[in-house]
């Protein structure tokens, strides 16, 4: 429904919650046509009781286009001391709320609604009083809470991401700074090294130890190697390479003349630990060979042989001797040393029985007593030549005691029989345990073949027949 309006040309508009104007009728038409305002924009002038949408006034309907939408009546708004009461005229069943507008004249006295004149100063709230529906405060609060939570979560994620990025950049910066510090320290050490090499070596070695793979560590390593090469201190150069975890390169220095076999053995083990596949087997075999031969460290050699068998099962190697039982090792090494005992026996017979020549060679063996003791025994049975006379069916039994042969039984002459019985009683208690006889055999082997392993097959030295002259 339209409301009457005076023919005044002064109109006030409610735009974005604020009172604008005054405007003339033509200015309002222009603003409507240009879309600056709409038919729903609240308007008021002297003579009107309340703010009303422009489209409800007859005087502004003449220039409306066909596309102008049908305007619905909106709630009437009465303002009393900035207090808003709404009269819903769209629902006739609702109870009508009637209020008046308190207006103050210039003297400060309150005027009633009907006496309002051009001195009337409308109060236009900053709120959208012309809205048809008031917002639900509870709903808005929930939306604000949800929106705030989303913003807070996004902020937390951004902070975490930013902090992580800063840490990565910071760590990288610290690494770069650490290497730069090492480079500066190395430059200083190299200057000092030219003046006092021996006094600077520990500091350069420490730099290699801290990080042998970065540029300062590599340069420090090369400085030390050049120094030791010039002085031909090859073992020291190898030790520096071991600190740098380069055992294969260290081996080249340890084995130079004069070789350092102990350090080389350590380098072989470290090279084995770093290597893979067939290279591991190669390095451990070389280590075992060095332990058995040059270093004579049988106990460690046996432990490494067991590692070899465990890691490479079924693959043959020449060190099985060290894994045999004690009795098997006694029989094995004695068979390879028998030529040595035959030679010592021949020497004894030549000196002790100078007038006798045996027609054959004695038979050597290792015998075991009832008390599980061991001794080396030689026996002969057959004809002998005594003072150019051939005497048949003669026998001799020889015992080896403390590297010396003794006749302990014979039937050559009564005098020899009596003497042999006495020797037997004297040496009968001198049999030794299995461990003792094995140690003696292995000691003889190492004496005869220095630098050889107990497992190795060796060619016995040439010797002349008994009684012959070289």
Backbone torsions as a table, in degrees:
resi	resn	phi	psi	omega
1	UNK	NA	142.8	-178.3
2	UNK	-89.0	155.8	178.7
3	UNK	-118.0	148.7	179.9
4	UNK	-70.0	147.6	178.0
5	UNK	-136.9	147.2	179.5
6	UNK	-70.2	167.9	-178.6
7	UNK	-87.0	14.1	-179.9
8	UNK	-64.4	152.1	178.5
9	UNK	-93.8	5.5	-178.8
10	UNK	-103.8	111.8	179.1
11	UNK	-122.1	146.6	176.3
12	UNK	-114.9	140.2	-178.0
13	UNK	-115.9	145.7	173.4
14	UNK	-97.7	99.0	-176.8
15	UNK	-114.9	120.8	178.7
16	UNK	52.2	41.6	174.8
17	UNK	80.3	5.1	179.9
18	UNK	-124.6	149.9	177.7
19	UNK	-80.8	125.2	179.3
20	UNK	-120.7	148.5	176.9
21	UNK	131.8	-174.0	7.9
22	UNK	-80.8	155.4	176.1
23	UNK	-122.9	152.8	173.8
24	UNK	-84.4	169.6	-179.3
25	UNK	-64.0	-41.9	-179.6
26	UNK	-64.7	-38.0	179.1
27	UNK	-63.5	-36.9	179.1
28	UNK	-67.3	-41.6	176.5
29	UNK	-59.2	-42.9	179.9
30	UNK	-61.6	-44.0	-179.9
31	UNK	-64.7	-36.1	175.8
32	UNK	-63.3	-47.2	-176.7
33	UNK	-64.9	-33.2	-178.5
34	UNK	-86.5	-2.7	176.7
35	UNK	80.0	10.1	179.4
36	UNK	-70.6	-29.4	174.4
37	UNK	-133.3	170.3	178.9
38	UNK	-126.2	173.9	179.6
39	UNK	-67.0	-12.6	178.8
40	UNK	-92.5	-4.6	179.8
41	UNK	-64.7	129.3	179.3
42	UNK	-65.1	141.4	-179.7
43	UNK	-136.5	150.0	178.7
44	UNK	-151.4	145.4	173.2
45	UNK	-147.0	170.5	179.2
46	UNK	-60.4	132.0	-179.4
47	UNK	105.3	-17.8	177.9
48	UNK	-89.7	143.1	-178.5
49	UNK	-82.4	-18.4	-174.6
50	UNK	-161.4	167.2	173.5
51	UNK	-68.6	136.0	-175.7
52	UNK	-138.1	142.9	175.2
53	UNK	-58.6	141.8	-177.7
54	UNK	-56.4	-38.3	-175.0
55	UNK	-64.7	-15.1	-179.2
56	UNK	-89.7	-6.9	178.8
57	UNK	-91.3	129.4	-176.3
58	UNK	-61.4	-37.3	-173.6
59	UNK	-68.1	-13.5	178.6
60	UNK	-107.8	8.4	179.3
61	UNK	-89.5	-14.5	-173.2
62	UNK	-65.2	-35.5	-176.9
63	UNK	-100.0	11.0	177.9
64	UNK	-67.0	143.6	176.8
65	UNK	-88.0	169.6	-179.2
66	UNK	-65.3	-22.8	-177.1
67	UNK	-84.0	-3.0	-179.0
68	UNK	-65.3	126.1	-175.8
69	UNK	-72.8	155.8	176.8
70	UNK	-66.1	126.3	-177.7
71	UNK	-91.9	129.1	176.1
72	UNK	-93.6	150.0	176.5
73	UNK	-66.8	137.1	-179.7
74	UNK	-107.0	164.5	-179.1
75	UNK	-59.3	138.1	174.9
76	UNK	-74.7	138.8	-175.4
77	UNK	-116.7	124.5	174.9
78	UNK	-116.1	135.9	-176.8
79	UNK	-112.6	121.2	176.6
80	UNK	-126.9	109.1	179.1
81	UNK	49.1	46.9	-180.0
82	UNK	64.3	22.3	175.4
83	UNK	-108.7	129.0	-173.3
84	UNK	-103.5	130.5	170.9
85	UNK	-122.9	137.3	-173.5
86	UNK	-110.8	131.1	175.3
87	UNK	-109.4	112.8	-179.2
88	UNK	-84.5	102.5	-178.5
89	UNK	-92.2	-4.2	-179.4
90	UNK	-79.5	-20.5	-179.8
91	UNK	-117.7	106.7	-176.1
92	UNK	-66.2	-20.4	-178.1
93	UNK	-81.4	-16.3	180.0
94	UNK	-73.3	150.9	179.0
95	UNK	-72.0	129.8	-176.7
96	UNK	-80.9	131.3	177.7
97	UNK	-102.2	122.9	-178.2
98	UNK	-115.1	131.7	177.5
99	UNK	-141.4	165.4	179.2
100	UNK	-115.8	164.9	179.9
101	UNK	-104.4	120.1	176.6
102	UNK	-80.6	123.3	-177.4
103	UNK	-123.4	137.0	178.6
104	UNK	-103.5	132.4	175.7
105	UNK	-84.5	-174.4	-176.1
106	UNK	-65.7	-24.6	-179.3
107	UNK	-83.4	-3.6	179.9
108	UNK	90.0	3.0	178.9
109	UNK	-90.2	150.3	-176.3
110	UNK	-80.0	131.8	175.9
111	UNK	-106.2	152.1	175.2
112	UNK	-84.8	174.9	-172.9
113	UNK	-63.2	-42.0	-172.5
114	UNK	-74.7	-19.4	-178.4
115	UNK	-94.2	8.3	-179.9
116	UNK	-65.9	130.4	-178.8
117	UNK	-122.1	-159.2	-178.6
118	UNK	-68.2	-11.4	174.6
119	UNK	-78.4	-1.9	-178.3
120	UNK	-65.1	128.9	178.3
121	UNK	-115.0	98.7	-178.3
122	UNK	-65.3	142.5	176.5
123	UNK	-99.7	118.9	-178.4
124	UNK	-115.1	116.9	-176.5
125	UNK	-70.2	154.3	174.7
126	UNK	-70.7	-13.1	177.7
127	UNK	-78.1	161.4	176.2
128	UNK	-81.7	83.5	-174.3
129	UNK	-71.9	-18.1	-176.8
130	UNK	-89.9	4.5	179.1
131	UNK	-69.7	146.4	-178.2
132	UNK	-79.1	-28.7	-179.2
133	UNK	-129.0	130.0	176.3
134	UNK	-79.7	140.3	-179.3
135	UNK	-67.8	155.2	178.4
136	UNK	-85.5	110.2	-177.2
137	UNK	-57.8	-37.4	-178.7
138	UNK	-64.8	-43.7	179.9
139	UNK	-63.7	-43.7	179.4
140	UNK	-61.3	-39.7	-179.6
141	UNK	-63.7	-40.2	178.3
142	UNK	-64.5	-41.9	179.1
143	UNK	-63.0	-41.2	178.9
144	UNK	-63.8	-40.0	179.4
145	UNK	-65.1	-42.4	179.5
146	UNK	-64.4	-46.6	179.6
147	UNK	-61.6	-41.1	178.3
148	UNK	-63.0	-39.9	179.1
149	UNK	-63.7	-41.4	179.5
150	UNK	-63.3	-44.1	-179.8
151	UNK	-63.7	-41.2	-179.8
152	UNK	-63.3	-42.8	178.9
153	UNK	-62.3	-44.7	178.9
154	UNK	-61.2	-38.4	179.7
155	UNK	-65.9	-42.3	179.0
156	UNK	-62.2	-45.6	179.5
157	UNK	-61.3	-40.0	-179.9
158	UNK	-65.3	-41.3	-179.8
159	UNK	-63.9	-43.3	179.3
160	UNK	-61.8	-45.8	179.6
161	UNK	-62.9	-42.6	-179.3
162	UNK	-65.1	-41.4	-179.5
163	UNK	-66.3	-41.0	178.7
164	UNK	-63.0	-44.3	178.7
165	UNK	-61.6	-40.3	179.2
166	UNK	-64.3	-38.6	180.0
167	UNK	-64.9	-42.4	179.3
168	UNK	-62.2	-44.6	178.8
169	UNK	-64.1	-40.4	-179.4
170	UNK	-64.6	-44.0	179.3
171	UNK	-61.8	-43.3	179.8
172	UNK	-62.6	-41.1	178.8
173	UNK	-63.3	-39.5	179.0
174	UNK	-64.7	-41.2	178.0
175	UNK	-61.4	-47.4	179.3
176	UNK	-60.5	-42.2	-179.7
177	UNK	-63.6	-40.7	179.7
178	UNK	-62.0	-43.7	180.0
179	UNK	-67.6	-37.5	177.9
180	UNK	-64.4	-39.8	178.0
181	UNK	-62.7	-42.4	178.4
182	UNK	-63.5	-38.3	179.3
183	UNK	-64.3	-42.2	178.1
184	UNK	-64.7	-41.1	178.5
185	UNK	-63.5	-40.2	179.6
186	UNK	-63.9	-42.4	179.2
187	UNK	-58.5	-41.8	178.7
188	UNK	-65.7	-42.2	-179.6
189	UNK	-65.0	-37.8	-179.1
190	UNK	-66.4	-34.9	175.5
191	UNK	-65.5	-44.7	179.0
192	UNK	-66.5	-32.9	-177.9
193	UNK	-62.7	-36.9	179.7
194	UNK	-64.4	-28.1	-179.8
195	UNK	-89.9	-40.0	-174.3
196	UNK	-141.9	79.8	-176.1
197	UNK	-58.1	-49.4	-174.8
198	UNK	-63.7	-36.4	-179.5
199	UNK	-74.2	-19.9	-177.4
200	UNK	-95.7	-16.8	-177.3
201	UNK	-54.2	-46.9	-178.9
202	UNK	-58.3	-38.9	-179.8
203	UNK	-68.8	-40.4	176.8
204	UNK	-65.5	-39.9	178.8
205	UNK	-64.0	-38.1	177.6
206	UNK	-65.1	-36.5	178.2
207	UNK	-65.6	-39.0	176.0
208	UNK	-65.0	-42.0	-178.3
209	UNK	-64.3	-39.2	-177.8
210	UNK	-64.1	-43.0	179.8
211	UNK	-160.2	96.4	-177.0
212	UNK	-79.9	-2.4	-173.7
213	UNK	-107.8	-15.3	177.9
214	UNK	-83.5	171.8	-174.6
215	UNK	-60.2	-45.5	177.5
216	UNK	-61.2	-39.7	178.8
217	UNK	-63.9	-41.7	179.6
218	UNK	-66.8	-40.1	179.7
219	UNK	-67.4	-39.9	177.4
220	UNK	-63.0	-40.6	178.6
221	UNK	-61.0	-47.4	-178.3
222	UNK	-65.5	-35.2	176.6
223	UNK	-61.2	-44.6	179.9
224	UNK	-67.2	-43.1	-179.5
225	UNK	-62.7	-42.4	178.9
226	UNK	-61.7	-39.9	179.5
227	UNK	-63.4	-46.2	-178.1
228	UNK	-72.1	-33.0	177.8
229	UNK	-65.6	-40.8	179.6
230	UNK	-61.6	-35.5	-179.7
231	UNK	-92.7	1.8	-179.3
232	UNK	57.2	37.2	174.7
233	UNK	-96.1	76.3	-170.8
234	UNK	-71.6	-35.8	178.7
235	UNK	-63.7	-39.3	177.9
236	UNK	-65.6	-39.4	177.2
237	UNK	-62.7	-41.8	177.5
238	UNK	-63.1	-37.5	179.6
239	UNK	-64.5	-38.6	177.3
240	UNK	-63.0	-40.9	179.2
241	UNK	-67.2	-30.9	175.4
242	UNK	-67.2	-38.7	175.7
243	UNK	-62.2	-36.6	179.4
244	UNK	-80.4	4.6	178.9
245	UNK	61.8	44.8	177.1
246	UNK	-126.4	68.5	-173.1
247	UNK	-66.9	-33.5	-178.6
248	UNK	-64.7	-43.3	177.1
249	UNK	-67.1	-34.8	179.5
250	UNK	-63.6	-33.9	-179.3
251	UNK	-58.3	-38.0	-179.9
252	UNK	-59.2	-34.4	-180.0
253	UNK	-81.9	-39.7	-178.7
254	UNK	-64.9	-29.3	-176.3
255	UNK	-94.7	1.2	174.3
256	UNK	-71.6	160.1	-178.6
257	UNK	-78.6	124.8	0.3
258	UNK	-82.9	135.3	-175.7
259	UNK	-73.0	150.4	173.9
260	UNK	-114.9	90.6	-173.1
261	UNK	-68.1	-32.9	179.6
262	UNK	-64.1	-45.0	177.6
263	UNK	-68.8	-35.9	179.0
264	UNK	-63.2	-40.2	178.1
265	UNK	-60.8	-41.1	178.2
266	UNK	-65.2	-38.0	179.2
267	UNK	-67.6	-37.2	177.5
268	UNK	-61.3	-42.6	-179.0
269	UNK	-66.4	-40.2	179.1
270	UNK	-68.4	-37.4	176.9
271	UNK	-64.1	-39.7	175.8
272	UNK	-60.6	-43.2	-179.4
273	UNK	-63.6	-32.2	-178.4
274	UNK	-86.1	-24.5	-172.9
275	UNK	-81.7	172.5	177.8
276	UNK	-135.0	154.2	172.6
277	UNK	61.6	-134.9	-175.1
278	UNK	-63.6	-29.2	178.9
279	UNK	-64.5	-35.4	177.3
280	UNK	-61.7	-44.8	-179.7
281	UNK	-64.1	-39.9	180.0
282	UNK	-61.8	-45.3	-176.5
283	UNK	-69.4	-37.6	-179.2
284	UNK	-72.4	-32.7	175.5
285	UNK	-64.5	-41.8	178.9
286	UNK	-66.3	-36.6	177.3
287	UNK	-64.5	-45.3	179.9
288	UNK	-61.6	-42.7	-179.1
289	UNK	-61.9	-39.1	179.5
290	UNK	-69.7	-39.8	178.6
291	UNK	-64.0	-41.6	-177.3
292	UNK	-73.1	-41.1	-175.2
293	UNK	-86.5	-86.9	-171.8
294	UNK	-63.8	-37.3	-174.5
295	UNK	-90.4	-17.9	178.1
296	UNK	52.4	41.4	179.5
297	UNK	-109.2	78.5	-173.8
298	UNK	-65.6	-38.0	-177.1
299	UNK	-61.1	-47.7	178.3
300	UNK	-68.1	-34.8	178.3
301	UNK	-60.2	-41.6	-180.0
302	UNK	-63.9	-41.3	179.3
303	UNK	-64.3	-36.3	178.8
304	UNK	-73.8	-31.6	176.6
305	UNK	-64.7	-39.3	178.0
306	UNK	-64.0	-38.4	175.4
307	UNK	-63.2	-41.9	179.0
308	UNK	-60.3	-46.5	-179.8
309	UNK	-64.3	-37.2	-178.4
310	UNK	-70.8	-40.2	-177.1
311	UNK	-81.1	-30.6	-178.8
312	UNK	-126.5	66.7	-177.1
313	UNK	-66.8	142.9	176.0
314	UNK	82.8	-8.7	179.0
315	UNK	-92.4	118.7	-174.6
316	UNK	-67.0	149.5	174.8
317	UNK	-148.1	163.7	-172.6
318	UNK	-84.0	10.4	-171.4
319	UNK	-107.8	21.2	-177.9
320	UNK	-64.2	-25.3	179.8
321	UNK	-52.4	-40.7	-173.9
322	UNK	-73.0	-13.0	179.9
323	UNK	-101.0	-0.1	-179.9
324	UNK	-76.5	165.1	174.9
325	UNK	-68.6	166.1	-177.6
326	UNK	-61.4	-44.9	-179.0
327	UNK	-64.7	-40.0	178.9
328	UNK	-66.1	-36.4	178.4
329	UNK	-68.7	-36.6	177.7
330	UNK	-61.5	-47.5	-178.7
331	UNK	-65.6	-39.2	-177.9
332	UNK	-63.7	-55.0	-174.1
333	UNK	-72.0	-30.0	178.6
334	UNK	-66.2	-37.3	179.3
335	UNK	-64.0	-31.9	179.9
336	UNK	-84.4	-15.0	179.1
337	UNK	-105.3	1.4	-173.9
338	UNK	-58.5	-34.7	179.7
339	UNK	-58.8	-35.5	-178.6
340	UNK	-66.7	-42.7	-178.6
341	UNK	-73.2	-32.4	174.4
342	UNK	-62.5	-41.8	-179.4
343	UNK	-64.4	-43.8	179.8
344	UNK	-67.3	-34.1	178.1
345	UNK	-68.1	-42.4	178.1
346	UNK	-59.8	-39.7	178.5
347	UNK	-64.8	-39.4	179.3
348	UNK	-65.5	-45.4	-179.0
349	UNK	-63.2	-39.0	-179.4
350	UNK	-63.4	-34.4	-178.2
351	UNK	-89.0	-38.5	-175.4
352	UNK	-84.5	-35.2	-178.6
353	UNK	-120.2	62.4	-173.5
354	UNK	-64.2	-29.2	-177.7
355	UNK	-88.9	4.3	-176.2
356	UNK	-120.3	139.4	173.7
357	UNK	-126.1	126.3	179.5
358	UNK	-81.1	142.4	179.6
359	UNK	-76.7	-20.1	179.5
360	UNK	-137.6	-170.1	-179.9
361	UNK	-101.9	142.4	177.5
362	UNK	-66.0	156.8	178.1
363	UNK	-100.1	123.9	-178.9
364	UNK	-98.9	144.9	177.1
365	UNK	-158.7	167.6	172.0
366	UNK	-111.6	123.5	-177.7
367	UNK	-108.8	157.7	-178.3
368	UNK	-120.5	128.2	-177.3
369	UNK	-83.6	175.6	177.8
370	UNK	-64.9	-25.7	179.5
371	UNK	-88.1	13.8	-178.0
372	UNK	60.6	36.7	174.0
373	UNK	-103.9	158.0	-174.6
374	UNK	-122.9	148.0	172.1
375	UNK	-152.4	157.4	177.4
376	UNK	-93.6	128.7	-173.9
377	UNK	-126.3	142.8	172.5
378	UNK	-126.2	138.5	-178.7
379	UNK	-136.6	148.0	178.0
380	UNK	-139.5	140.5	175.2
381	UNK	-144.8	123.5	-178.7
382	UNK	156.9	-173.8	-179.3
383	UNK	-72.8	150.3	175.0
384	UNK	-130.3	156.8	176.8
385	UNK	-103.1	110.3	-178.0
386	UNK	-113.4	111.9	-178.8
387	UNK	50.6	48.6	178.5
388	UNK	69.5	8.0	176.1
389	UNK	-106.3	134.0	179.4
390	UNK	-85.6	119.1	-178.9
391	UNK	-113.1	118.1	-177.2
392	UNK	-83.7	165.0	172.0
393	UNK	53.2	48.7	176.2
394	UNK	-103.0	140.6	176.6
395	UNK	-131.4	153.8	176.3
396	UNK	-136.6	143.5	170.9
397	UNK	-124.6	127.0	-178.6
398	UNK	-118.1	138.3	172.7
399	UNK	-114.4	143.7	175.0
400	UNK	-101.5	119.1	-179.4
401	UNK	-132.2	118.1	178.2
402	UNK	54.7	47.1	175.6
403	UNK	67.9	18.8	179.3
404	UNK	-131.5	135.6	179.1
405	UNK	-87.8	145.8	178.1
406	UNK	-139.0	141.9	173.2
407	UNK	-83.3	118.9	-177.7
408	UNK	-112.1	-4.3	177.1
409	UNK	-166.1	139.8	178.2
410	UNK	-167.2	165.8	174.4
411	UNK	-126.1	22.4	-173.9
412	UNK	-66.3	-57.1	177.9
413	UNK	-142.5	162.9	179.6
414	UNK	-61.5	-38.9	179.5
415	UNK	-63.4	-41.2	-179.9
416	UNK	-69.4	-34.6	179.3
417	UNK	-64.3	-47.9	180.0
418	UNK	-62.0	-41.5	-178.9
419	UNK	-65.7	-40.2	-179.4
420	UNK	-64.5	-38.9	179.7
421	UNK	-63.6	-38.5	178.3
422	UNK	-66.0	-40.5	179.3
423	UNK	-64.9	-37.8	-179.5
424	UNK	-62.7	-45.1	179.1
425	UNK	-62.2	-36.2	-176.3
426	UNK	-70.9	-30.5	-174.4
427	UNK	-111.4	1.7	-174.4
428	UNK	-63.0	-34.5	-176.6
429	UNK	-83.8	1.6	-173.9
430	UNK	-94.2	14.6	173.3
431	UNK	-66.7	152.9	-172.8
432	UNK	-121.2	167.6	179.0
433	UNK	-74.9	168.9	-179.6
434	UNK	-61.9	-40.7	-179.8
435	UNK	-64.4	-40.3	-178.5
436	UNK	-67.4	-43.1	-178.6
437	UNK	-70.3	-33.0	177.1
438	UNK	-66.5	-41.8	178.8
439	UNK	-62.3	-38.8	178.3
440	UNK	-65.1	-42.9	179.3
441	UNK	-62.6	-46.2	-178.6
442	UNK	-65.6	-34.7	177.1
443	UNK	-64.5	-42.2	176.9
444	UNK	-62.8	-39.3	-179.7
445	UNK	-62.6	-46.4	-178.6
446	UNK	-66.2	-31.1	177.4
447	UNK	-70.1	-42.2	-179.8
448	UNK	-71.7	-33.5	-175.3
449	UNK	-133.3	73.1	-179.5
450	UNK	-62.6	139.5	-179.7
451	UNK	83.8	-2.1	179.7
452	UNK	-99.1	152.9	175.7
453	UNK	-83.1	150.8	-178.9
454	UNK	-62.8	-18.1	-177.4
455	UNK	-86.7	-12.9	-169.6
456	UNK	-77.9	143.9	172.4
457	UNK	-83.9	132.1	-176.0
458	UNK	-126.8	155.5	176.7
459	UNK	-93.5	121.5	-178.1
460	UNK	-65.5	147.1	179.1
461	UNK	-65.4	151.2	179.3
462	UNK	-69.4	142.0	176.9
463	UNK	-139.4	151.3	-178.5
464	UNK	-84.6	150.4	176.4
465	UNK	-61.1	154.8	-179.0
466	UNK	-62.8	132.6	176.9
467	UNK	90.2	-9.7	179.9
468	UNK	-87.4	159.5	179.8
469	UNK	-112.6	137.8	-177.6
470	UNK	-69.2	NA	NA
